[in-house]
Amino acid sequence: MTRQKERILIVDDDRIIVESLAEFLELEGYEAVGAASFAEALTALERQPCQLAITDINMPETDGFELLRVIRQRYPEIVVVMITGYGTIESAVEAIKMGAYDYLTKPIIDDEIRLVIERALQQQSLIRENQSLRQALDLRYNLDNIIGHDYKMLKIFDLIETVAESRTTVLILGDSGTGKTLIARAIHHRSNRRDQPFIEVSCGAIPETLLESELFGHVKGAFTGAVSDKQGKFKAADKGTVFLDEIPAATPGLQVKLLRVLQERQFEPVGSNKTETVDVRVVLASNEDLTKVVEEGRFRRDLFYRINVVAIQLSNLSARIGDIPLLAEHFRERYRKEARKQIVGFTDECMQCLQRYDWPGNVRELENVVERAVVLTKNRRIDVDDLPPNVIERARAAPTGDGIFRPISLKKALEEPEKRIIETALRANNWNRQTTAQLLEINRTTLYKKMKRYGLESDPMRAAH
C-alpha cells in the first residue's frame, strides 16, 4: 500500500512563486495546492483540509499574519510556515509568537524548504497523536466509563456534572480503592480545563521535607541538594487541575501555604521571595475522616472549611453490592482482550461468591481479583476455583443476616422462616391441622401442601417412638 500524500497549501500573491514551489513539492512527493490571496486560501481550506500551510506575509488586502491567526483559530492541527521577501527580526519573532512553526526569507532555497517541511510535518504528526491521546483520555475518564447504577453513584454523577465547569474546590472522601482518582480525573475532563494539565500528587507518598518543594518548587541553593531551580506541581498545572490525594499528610506549615494558594492563587517557591501566580483548579482527597483529623489537631480548621466546599463521599464496594456484577464484567472484558482469551462471563456460583465477599480493598481489589482470574482460568467462564483462596474463604464465612442483600430469589429466601413458623404452630397445637390452619389464617389444604413440601407430614417426636 502506498502512503497517502501530505497536502500542502501555498499562499502568495506572486503566481510564479506559487507555481514554482508547487512544482518542487510535487516532485518531492507532496500534493500541493496554490492560493493567491487570503480569501482563496480560506476557500481552499474549506474545500479540503491540509497538513501544512506555507504563506507569504506581505499580501494585498489581508496579510499573512491574519491568515496565520485564522488558521490557528479554525484549523489548529495545521502547521504554518511563514515566508517573506522583507525579513526582519521583529516580524520573525511576531510570527513565532502567533504560532507559526518557522519563518523563511526569499529567495527560497530548495534544501532549506525541504528540511523545514519535513520537520513541520513531524510536528503535525505529533499534534495528531496528542489529539488522539486526548480523545482516548476523554473516553477513559468519561462519566459513562465510571461503572455504577447504585443510587449513591448516580447522585455523584449528577454532582460531577454540576461542579465540573466551575473553579470550586472539590473534596473527595472515601476509603482506599473506592475510585477517588477516577472521580478527580472525570471532573477535570468534564471541565473547560480538559485540554490543560492534570497533575496528581500523592501527599502521603512524598517525605514531609520534600513535599513543599514538590508542590511549589524551589530555587537553586534553597536546601542541601537543590543544585538547580525546580518548577513545582502547581506551576506545572497552570490553567489546569491539581489533584492532592491523602491531604491529611500535609504538614502544618504546608497547610498554611495551601490555604493561601486556595484563597489567592499565589505562592513563593522554597527559598525564593518571588511571588508566583497560577490559575489552577484544586481537587483534594482523603481516606480519613477529616472532621476527626481536625478535632485531633492534625489539620487546620480554617483550611478544612476552605476545602470542604463541595464534598463527594464515595461508598465502599460492600455498600453497593448491586454494582459488583457490572464492575466485574467490565474488568473481565478489559483483561480478556489484553490476554486474548475467549472468556464469556462468570458462573452463577462465582458471581455469588464475589457478592458475598466484603471487599476491604474496594474496587481496586475487585479489579485485581478479576485480572488474576482471567489470567489463570482455563474455562470459558470464570468459576469459584479461579478466585484467590482468601476471597473464597471469607465469602463462605460471611454471615447472611448482616443486612446486605445476597443473590437469592425472594421465594427461596422466605422458605426457611415459613417452615419454622408452620412447625412451631403445629407443635403448639399438638399437630392438629385444623386448629393450626385456623391459627395461621390459611385453609387446611394449603397447610397440608406446605407441610408436604417441607417434610412436616407428622410429628418427628412421635415417629421416633
C-alpha positions as CSV (number, residue, x, y, z in Angstrom):
1,M,0.0,0.0,0.0
2,T,1.3,3.5,-0.9
3,R,1.1,6.2,1.8
4,Q,-1.4,9.0,1.4
5,K,0.3,12.2,0.2
6,E,0.5,15.1,2.6
7,R,-1.4,18.1,1.3
8,I,0.4,21.5,1.4
9,L,-1.3,24.8,0.8
10,I,0.9,27.6,-0.7
11,V,-0.3,31.1,-0.3
12,D,1.4,34.0,-2.2
13,D,0.2,36.8,-4.4
14,D,3.1,36.1,-6.8
15,R,1.8,33.4,-9.1
16,I,5.4,32.5,-10.3
17,I,6.4,31.7,-6.7
18,V,3.2,29.6,-6.1
19,E,3.7,27.6,-9.3
20,S,7.5,27.0,-8.9
21,L,7.1,26.0,-5.2
22,A,4.1,23.7,-6.1
23,E,6.1,22.0,-8.8
24,F,9.0,21.5,-6.4
25,L,6.7,20.0,-3.8
26,E,5.0,17.7,-6.3
27,L,8.4,16.3,-7.3
28,E,9.2,15.8,-3.6
29,G,6.1,13.6,-3.3
30,Y,3.6,16.0,-1.8
31,E,0.2,17.2,-3.0
32,A,0.4,21.0,-3.5
33,V,-2.5,23.5,-3.7
34,G,-1.9,27.2,-4.6
35,A,-3.8,30.3,-3.5
36,A,-3.1,33.9,-4.5
37,S,-4.9,35.6,-1.6
38,F,-6.3,35.3,1.9
39,A,-9.8,34.6,0.5
40,E,-8.6,32.0,-1.9
41,A,-6.7,30.3,0.9
42,L,-9.8,30.1,3.2
43,T,-11.8,28.7,0.2
44,A,-9.2,26.0,-0.4
45,L,-9.1,25.0,3.3
46,E,-12.9,24.8,3.5
47,R,-12.9,22.6,0.4
48,Q,-10.3,20.2,1.7
49,P,-8.1,20.4,4.8
50,C,-4.3,20.2,4.6
51,Q,-1.4,19.2,6.8
52,L,0.8,22.2,6.2
53,A,0.4,25.8,5.0
54,I,3.2,27.9,3.6
55,T,2.1,31.6,3.4
56,D,3.7,34.9,2.4
57,I,3.4,37.6,5.0
58,N,3.1,40.6,2.6
59,M,0.0,40.3,0.6
60,P,-2.5,42.9,-0.6
61,E,-5.8,43.5,1.4
62,T,-5.1,40.9,4.1
63,D,-1.6,39.8,5.1
64,G,-0.2,36.5,6.2
65,F,-0.4,37.3,9.9
66,E,-4.2,37.5,9.7
67,L,-4.2,34.2,7.8
68,L,-2.0,32.6,10.5
69,R,-4.4,33.9,13.2
70,V,-7.4,32.4,11.4
71,I,-5.7,29.1,10.7
72,R,-4.6,28.8,14.4
73,Q,-8.2,29.5,15.4
74,R,-10.1,27.4,12.9
75,Y,-7.6,24.7,12.0
76,P,-5.3,24.2,15.0
77,E,-4.0,20.9,13.6
78,I,-2.4,22.7,10.5
79,V,1.3,23.6,10.9
80,V,2.1,27.0,9.3
81,V,5.4,28.2,7.8
82,M,5.8,31.9,7.0
83,I,7.8,33.3,4.1
84,T,8.7,36.9,3.2
85,G,10.9,38.9,0.9
86,Y,11.4,41.6,3.5
87,G,12.6,39.7,6.6
88,T,13.2,41.4,9.9
89,I,13.9,40.1,13.3
90,E,10.7,41.8,14.6
91,S,8.4,40.1,12.0
92,A,10.1,36.7,12.6
93,V,9.5,37.0,16.4
94,E,5.9,38.1,15.8
95,A,5.3,35.1,13.5
96,I,6.6,32.6,16.1
97,K,4.7,34.2,18.9
98,M,1.5,33.9,16.9
99,G,2.1,30.2,16.5
100,A,4.0,29.8,13.2
101,Y,6.3,26.7,13.1
102,D,9.1,28.5,11.2
103,Y,9.9,31.7,9.3
104,L,11.8,31.8,6.0
105,T,13.0,34.6,3.7
106,K,13.0,34.7,-0.1
107,P,14.6,33.6,-2.3
108,I,13.6,30.1,-1.0
109,I,16.4,27.6,-1.1
110,D,15.4,24.0,-2.0
111,D,17.4,22.2,0.7
112,E,16.1,24.7,3.3
113,I,12.5,24.4,2.5
114,R,12.8,20.6,2.2
115,L,14.2,20.3,5.7
116,V,11.6,22.8,7.1
117,I,8.7,20.9,5.6
118,E,10.0,17.5,6.9
119,R,10.3,18.8,10.4
120,A,7.0,20.7,10.2
121,L,5.1,17.5,9.1
122,Q,6.7,15.7,12.0
123,Q,5.3,18.4,14.2
124,Q,1.9,17.9,12.6
125,S,2.1,14.2,13.3
126,L,2.8,14.9,16.9
127,I,-0.3,17.2,17.1
128,R,-2.5,14.4,15.6
129,E,-1.0,12.0,18.1
130,N,-1.7,14.3,21.0
131,Q,-5.3,14.8,19.8
132,S,-5.7,11.0,19.6
133,L,-4.3,10.6,23.1
134,R,-6.6,13.3,24.4
135,Q,-9.6,11.6,22.8
136,A,-8.6,8.4,24.5
137,L,-8.3,10.1,27.8
138,D,-11.7,11.7,27.4
139,L,-13.2,8.3,26.6
140,R,-11.4,6.7,29.6
141,Y,-12.4,9.3,32.1
142,N,-15.9,9.9,30.7
143,L,-18.7,9.5,33.2
144,D,-20.0,6.7,31.1
145,N,-16.9,4.8,31.9
146,I,-17.4,5.1,35.7
147,I,-19.3,1.9,36.4
148,G,-22.3,2.0,38.8
149,H,-26.0,2.2,38.9
150,D,-26.3,2.3,42.7
151,Y,-28.3,5.4,43.6
152,K,-25.3,6.8,45.6
153,M,-23.2,6.7,42.4
154,L,-25.9,8.3,40.3
155,K,-26.1,11.2,42.8
156,I,-22.3,11.5,42.4
157,F,-22.5,11.6,38.6
158,D,-25.0,14.5,38.9
159,L,-22.8,16.3,41.3
160,I,-19.8,16.0,38.9
161,E,-21.8,17.4,36.0
162,T,-22.9,20.3,38.2
163,V,-19.4,21.4,39.5
164,A,-17.1,20.4,36.6
165,E,-17.2,23.8,34.8
166,S,-16.7,25.9,37.9
167,R,-13.4,26.7,39.8
168,T,-14.9,25.4,43.0
169,T,-12.6,23.3,45.2
170,V,-13.8,19.7,45.4
171,L,-13.1,17.4,48.3
172,I,-13.4,13.6,47.6
173,L,-13.8,11.3,50.6
174,G,-13.6,7.6,50.7
175,D,-11.6,4.6,51.7
176,S,-8.6,3.4,49.7
177,G,-9.6,1.8,46.4
178,T,-13.0,3.4,46.1
179,G,-12.0,5.4,42.9
180,K,-11.1,8.8,44.2
181,T,-8.5,9.4,41.4
182,L,-11.0,8.3,38.7
183,I,-13.6,10.8,40.1
184,A,-11.0,13.6,40.1
185,R,-10.0,12.9,36.5
186,A,-13.6,12.8,35.5
187,I,-14.1,16.3,37.0
188,H,-11.1,17.6,35.1
189,H,-12.2,16.0,31.8
190,R,-15.7,17.3,32.1
191,S,-14.4,20.9,32.7
192,N,-13.3,23.6,30.3
193,R,-9.7,22.8,31.5
194,R,-9.7,19.4,29.9
195,D,-7.0,20.4,27.3
196,Q,-4.7,21.6,30.1
197,P,-2.6,19.6,32.5
198,F,-4.0,17.3,35.2
199,I,-1.3,16.9,37.8
200,E,-1.7,14.3,40.6
201,V,0.3,14.4,43.8
202,S,0.0,11.7,46.5
203,C,0.9,13.7,49.6
204,G,1.4,10.6,51.7
205,A,3.9,9.1,49.3
206,I,6.4,12.0,49.5
207,P,8.6,12.7,52.5
208,E,7.4,15.7,54.6
209,T,10.7,17.6,53.9
210,L,10.3,17.3,50.2
211,L,6.5,17.8,49.8
212,E,6.6,21.6,49.9
213,S,9.3,21.7,47.2
214,E,7.3,19.1,45.1
215,L,4.2,21.3,45.2
216,F,5.7,24.8,44.9
217,G,9.2,24.3,43.5
218,H,12.4,25.7,44.8
219,V,15.3,27.8,43.7
220,K,19.0,26.8,43.5
221,G,20.6,26.6,46.9
222,A,17.3,26.6,48.9
223,F,18.4,23.5,50.7
224,T,21.1,20.8,50.6
225,G,20.8,19.0,47.2
226,A,19.0,21.9,45.5
227,V,21.5,22.2,42.7
228,S,19.2,24.0,40.3
229,D,15.8,25.7,40.1
230,K,12.8,23.3,40.1
231,Q,9.3,24.0,38.9
232,G,6.6,22.8,41.3
233,K,3.4,20.9,40.5
234,F,1.2,24.0,41.0
235,K,3.2,25.9,38.3
236,A,3.2,22.9,36.0
237,A,-0.6,22.7,36.3
238,D,-1.2,26.3,35.5
239,K,-4.6,26.7,33.6
240,G,-5.3,23.0,34.6
241,T,-6.1,20.9,37.6
242,V,-4.1,19.8,40.7
243,F,-5.3,16.7,42.5
244,L,-3.9,16.4,46.0
245,D,-4.5,12.9,47.3
246,E,-4.0,11.9,51.0
247,I,-4.2,15.6,52.0
248,P,-4.1,14.9,55.8
249,A,-0.4,14.1,55.3
250,A,0.4,17.8,54.7
251,T,2.5,19.4,57.5
252,P,1.1,22.4,59.4
253,G,3.5,24.8,57.6
254,L,2.4,23.4,54.2
255,Q,-1.2,23.7,55.2
256,V,-0.7,27.4,55.7
257,K,0.7,27.7,52.2
258,L,-2.1,25.6,50.7
259,L,-4.7,27.9,52.3
260,R,-3.1,30.9,50.6
261,V,-2.9,29.2,47.3
262,L,-6.6,28.3,47.5
263,Q,-7.6,31.8,48.5
264,E,-5.2,34.0,46.4
265,R,-3.8,31.6,43.8
266,Q,-0.3,32.8,44.9
267,F,2.8,31.2,46.5
268,E,6.6,31.5,46.7
269,P,8.9,28.7,45.8
270,V,11.1,27.4,48.6
271,G,14.0,29.7,49.1
272,S,12.6,32.5,46.9
273,N,11.0,35.9,47.6
274,K,9.4,36.0,44.2
275,T,5.6,35.5,44.2
276,E,4.2,33.2,41.6
277,T,0.6,33.5,40.5
278,V,-1.3,30.5,39.0
279,D,-4.7,29.7,37.7
280,V,-5.5,26.2,38.9
281,R,-8.5,24.1,39.9
282,V,-7.8,22.2,43.1
283,V,-9.3,18.8,43.8
284,L,-8.4,17.1,47.1
285,A,-8.9,13.7,48.5
286,S,-8.7,11.9,51.9
287,N,-9.2,8.3,53.1
288,E,-9.5,9.6,56.6
289,D,-12.4,11.3,58.3
290,L,-11.3,14.9,58.1
291,T,-13.6,16.1,60.8
292,K,-11.9,13.7,63.2
293,V,-8.5,14.8,61.9
294,V,-9.4,18.4,62.6
295,E,-10.6,17.6,66.2
296,E,-7.3,15.7,66.8
297,G,-5.4,18.9,65.9
298,R,-3.6,17.4,62.8
299,F,-5.4,19.6,60.3
300,R,-6.1,23.3,60.3
301,R,-9.8,24.1,60.9
302,D,-9.7,27.1,58.5
303,L,-8.2,25.0,55.7
304,F,-10.8,22.3,56.3
305,Y,-13.6,24.9,55.9
306,R,-11.9,26.2,52.8
307,I,-11.6,22.9,51.0
308,N,-15.0,21.5,52.2
309,V,-17.0,23.5,49.7
310,V,-18.2,20.6,47.6
311,A,-17.7,17.2,49.2
312,I,-18.1,13.9,47.4
313,Q,-18.4,10.9,49.6
314,L,-17.6,7.6,47.9
315,S,-19.2,4.4,49.4
316,N,-17.3,1.2,50.0
317,L,-18.0,-1.5,47.4
318,S,-19.6,-3.7,50.1
319,A,-22.3,-1.0,50.5
320,R,-23.2,-1.1,46.8
321,I,-23.3,-4.8,46.1
322,G,-25.5,-4.4,43.1
323,D,-22.6,-2.7,41.2
324,I,-20.3,-5.8,41.7
325,P,-21.6,-7.7,38.6
326,L,-21.3,-4.5,36.5
327,L,-17.8,-3.9,37.6
328,A,-16.7,-7.5,37.4
329,E,-18.0,-7.8,33.8
330,H,-16.3,-4.5,32.9
331,F,-12.9,-5.7,34.2
332,R,-13.4,-9.2,32.7
333,E,-13.9,-7.7,29.2
334,R,-10.9,-5.4,29.6
335,Y,-8.4,-8.1,30.7
336,R,-9.9,-10.7,28.4
337,K,-9.0,-8.5,25.4
338,E,-5.5,-8.0,26.8
339,A,-5.0,-11.7,27.4
340,R,-6.7,-12.6,24.0
341,K,-8.8,-15.2,25.7
342,Q,-12.4,-16.3,24.9
343,I,-13.9,-15.8,28.4
344,V,-17.6,-15.1,28.1
345,G,-18.5,-14.4,31.7
346,F,-18.8,-15.8,35.3
347,T,-20.6,-18.8,36.6
348,D,-23.5,-18.1,38.9
349,E,-21.6,-19.6,41.9
350,C,-18.6,-17.4,41.2
351,M,-20.7,-14.2,41.0
352,Q,-22.5,-15.1,44.2
353,C,-19.1,-15.6,45.9
354,L,-18.0,-12.1,44.6
355,Q,-21.1,-10.6,46.1
356,R,-20.7,-12.3,49.5
357,Y,-17.1,-11.1,49.9
358,D,-16.7,-7.9,51.8
359,W,-14.0,-6.2,49.6
360,P,-11.8,-4.4,52.1
361,G,-9.7,-3.2,49.1
362,N,-12.9,-1.9,47.3
363,V,-13.0,-1.5,43.5
364,R,-9.2,-1.8,43.2
365,E,-9.2,-5.2,44.9
366,L,-12.1,-6.4,42.7
367,E,-10.1,-5.4,39.6
368,N,-7.1,-7.3,40.7
369,V,-9.1,-10.4,41.5
370,V,-10.8,-10.4,38.1
371,E,-7.5,-9.8,36.3
372,R,-5.9,-12.8,38.2
373,A,-8.9,-14.9,37.3
374,V,-8.8,-14.0,33.6
375,V,-5.1,-14.9,33.5
376,L,-5.4,-18.2,35.4
377,T,-8.7,-19.7,34.2
378,K,-8.8,-22.4,31.6
379,N,-12.5,-22.3,31.2
380,R,-14.9,-20.1,29.1
381,R,-16.5,-18.9,32.3
382,I,-14.7,-17.8,35.4
383,D,-15.5,-20.1,38.3
384,V,-15.1,-20.0,42.0
385,D,-11.9,-22.1,41.8
386,D,-10.3,-19.2,39.8
387,L,-10.7,-16.8,42.7
388,P,-8.0,-16.3,45.4
389,P,-8.4,-18.7,48.4
390,N,-8.8,-15.8,50.8
391,V,-11.8,-14.4,48.8
392,I,-13.4,-17.9,48.7
393,E,-12.9,-18.5,52.4
394,R,-14.2,-15.1,53.6
395,A,-17.2,-15.2,51.2
396,R,-18.2,-18.6,52.5
397,A,-17.8,-17.5,56.1
398,A,-19.8,-14.3,55.6
399,P,-23.0,-14.2,57.7
400,T,-26.3,-13.9,55.8
401,G,-28.0,-11.7,58.4
402,D,-25.8,-8.7,58.0
403,G,-28.3,-6.5,56.3
404,I,-26.6,-7.0,52.9
405,F,-28.6,-8.4,50.0
406,R,-27.4,-11.7,48.8
407,P,-28.2,-13.1,45.3
408,I,-31.2,-15.3,46.1
409,S,-34.8,-15.3,44.9
410,L,-37.4,-13.9,47.3
411,K,-39.4,-17.2,47.2
412,K,-36.3,-19.2,48.2
413,A,-35.4,-16.7,51.0
414,L,-38.8,-17.0,52.6
415,E,-38.9,-20.8,52.6
416,E,-36.9,-21.4,55.8
417,P,-38.7,-18.8,58.0
418,E,-42.1,-20.1,56.7
419,K,-41.1,-23.7,57.6
420,R,-40.1,-22.7,61.1
421,I,-43.4,-20.8,61.7
422,I,-45.5,-23.7,60.5
423,E,-43.6,-26.3,62.5
424,T,-43.8,-24.1,65.7
425,A,-47.6,-23.7,65.2
426,L,-48.1,-27.5,64.6
427,R,-46.2,-28.3,67.8
428,A,-48.2,-25.7,69.8
429,N,-51.4,-27.3,68.6
430,N,-50.2,-30.9,69.1
431,W,-50.1,-31.3,65.3
432,N,-53.8,-30.7,64.9
433,R,-54.0,-29.4,61.2
434,Q,-57.5,-27.9,61.5
435,T,-56.5,-25.8,64.6
436,T,-53.1,-24.9,63.1
437,A,-54.7,-23.7,59.8
438,Q,-57.2,-21.5,61.7
439,L,-54.4,-20.0,63.8
440,L,-52.3,-19.3,60.7
441,E,-55.4,-17.9,58.9
442,I,-54.9,-20.3,55.9
443,N,-57.1,-23.1,54.7
444,R,-56.4,-26.7,55.6
445,T,-55.5,-27.8,52.0
446,T,-52.8,-25.0,51.8
447,L,-51.4,-26.0,55.1
448,Y,-51.2,-29.7,54.0
449,K,-49.4,-28.8,50.8
450,K,-46.8,-26.7,52.7
451,M,-46.3,-29.4,55.3
452,K,-45.7,-31.9,52.5
453,R,-43.2,-29.5,50.8
454,Y,-41.2,-29.0,54.0
455,G,-41.4,-32.7,55.1
456,L,-43.7,-31.9,58.1
457,E,-46.4,-34.6,57.5
458,S,-46.1,-36.0,61.0
459,D,-44.6,-35.1,64.4
460,P,-41.0,-36.3,64.3
461,M,-41.0,-36.9,68.1
462,R,-44.0,-39.3,67.8
463,A,-42.3,-41.0,64.8
464,A,-39.3,-41.7,66.9
465,H,-41.4,-43.7,69.4
